[in-house]
C-alpha cells in the first residue's frame, strides 16, 4: 500500500485526501486505522508541498498524541516517522516542538521501546535539533544520556546512526552540550567522538 501511495502521492493529495487522513488519527479510530493513516501521511510528507499541507490540516497535534503511552509500538513508529518527515520543514520543526513532542520522543529512546521506535525517535530528534530553540528543549528534556546509550557497542547501527546525528546537532555550536555529551559517554563507557565520526561519515 505504501508503494502505491508514494507512486500516486500528488494525485492522492490533490484529491483532498489529507484532511480525512488527519481525522483518522483521532481517538475514535482503532489502532489499525491510526497506523494506516499515520503511514499514509508519512509517505505523502516526502513531498515538501505536502509537508506544508499536512501541517496546515492539523496533523501535528494528533500525531504527537500517538507518541504517548497506551499506543502500540507500530503506531508509535509510524507517527514518529510522519513527524520526522514533516520536521524537514523549518516551520514544522517549531510546531512539532510546541505540540509537546520532544519529551515524548525522549521517552521513546528508552529500553522499553523497540529498536525500530528508538531509531525513529532518534531520527526525529536529529531533525528537530536543526532548530536552535529546539536544541535547548531537547537538552532540557535529558535526551543526551539515552542518545549516548544508543551508541553503546553491540547496539543496532540503525538507531546508532540517528542518535549520532542528533548528538552531533546538539553539540554543534554549544560547548556546554559538547562537554555533557563527552562526559556522559565516558560514564557509559562509550567513546562518543569515535562513534559519531564512524556513524556520521
N, C-alpha and C positions, 0 to 999 in steps of 0.2 A: 504493500500500500504506500509506503514512504517513497519508493521509487516513482510511482505514478504521480504522487504529489510534487516531487522535485521536477519531474518532466513537464508537468502542466501547471506549475506554480502561478505563472502570470494569468492563465485562464481562470484558475480557481479563485485567485484574489479578485480579479475583475468581475467575477460573477457575484461578488458580495458575500463570500463565504467566511470572511474573517470575523465579523461580529457574532454570527451564530456559533462559531468555534469557541469564541471567548465565553459565551454564555454557558457552553457545555463544561467549562472548567469549574463551575459553581458547585456548592454543596448538594444541590438537588440531583446531581449526576452520580452514577456509580463509578467505582474506581476504574473500571474498564473503559467507560466513556471518557473520563477525565484523562486517562492515559492516551487514548486515541486523539483527543483534542489537543493535548499538550504536544504530542508527537507531530501532529499536522502543523501546528503553529511553529514548532522548532524548525521544520523543513521549509515552510514558507518564509521564515525570517532570514534565510540565507540571501535574500534579495534586499538591498539596502532600502528601497522604497517600501517594501513590505514591513521592514523593521519599524518604520515610522507609523505605518497604518495600523499595525498590530498594537503598538503602544497607545495610539490615539483611540483605539477601540476599547481601551480599558483593560488590557490583558495583564498588565504588570501586577496589580494587587492580588487577583486570584491565583496567578502563578506563584507568587511569593507565599500565599497561604498554603499551597500544596507542598511547601518545603517542611512544614511543621510535623510534629508527632501525630500519629494516627493515620498518616498517609503511607501507602505501600511503597516499597523501595523502587518498583518500576515506575510508579507515578512521580516520585521524587526525582528520579534520574531524568525523566523526560521534561519535567518542569524546570529543573536546573539547566538542562540542555537548551530549552527555549529561552530562558533568561540569559544564558551565556551568549547565545547568538544575538539576542536583542541588545546586549551590552556592547556590541561592536559599534553602536551608535552612541555618541558622547552624551546627548540629551537623555537617552535611556539609562546610561550609567547613573546619572543623578536620580532619575525617577525610581530605579530599582533600589538604590540605597535608601531613598526617602520612604519607600514602602516597607522598610524593615528587613530587607533580605539578608544583610550582612551577618547579624548574629545567628540566624538560622543556617546560613551556609557554613559558618564556622563549626556549628554543632555537627553538621553532616560530614565534617572531616574526620570525626572520631571513629574509634574502633567499632562502634555499634552500627556503622554504615557498611554497605558492600563496597568493594573496590571500585565498582562502576560509579556508584554515587559519590565516593570520595574524589574520583577523577573529575566528574562533572562539577562538583563544588569547587575544587581547586582551580579548574579552568575558569569558572565564573568569577572567582575572586581575582584571578590574574587579569581578567578583562576589567573588572570594576576598579582595580588598583591603578589603572591608567589615569584615573581622576585623583588629583591631589587631596581633595577633601575626603574622598573615599579611603585613601591610604590611612588617614588618621583614624577613621571609623573602624577600619579593618584591624589596625593595630590595637585600638582600644578594646575591641571585641576579643582580644587574646588569640588572634589567629596564628601568630608566629610559632608557638610550641607544636600545635598539631600539624602545621605545614612542614616543620622540621622533621617530625616523626615519620612523615611520608617519604622522607629521603633516606631512611634507615636502610642499610644493606639487606638485600633479600626481599625488599618490598617490590610490588608491581611497578615496573618502569613507567606505565601509563599515568597513574596518579602522581608518580615522582616528577614526571616531565612538567606537568601543570603546577605542581607545588613549587618546583624550582622557578618557574616563570613568575608565580605570584610573589615568592620571596625576593626575586630579582627586582620586581617592580616596587615592592615595599622598601627595599634597601637603597634603591637608586635615589640619590639626592638627599637622603636622610641619614646622617651619621648616627643618630640615636637608634634608628631601626636597624642599621647595618650592624652596630655593636650588639644589639639584642639578638639578632639572627645568629651571629657567630657564637655568642655566649651560650645561647640555647642549644646550638649544635654541639658545642663542646660538652655540655651537661648530658646530652643524649648520646654521646659517642659517635657523632656524625661530623665528618669533615664537610661542612656546608659549602664552602667555596669550591672544593673539588667536585662535589656532586652537582652544583649549579653550573660549573663550567662544562661538565660532561653532558648534562641533560639539556642545556640551553645552547649548545654549539650549533 
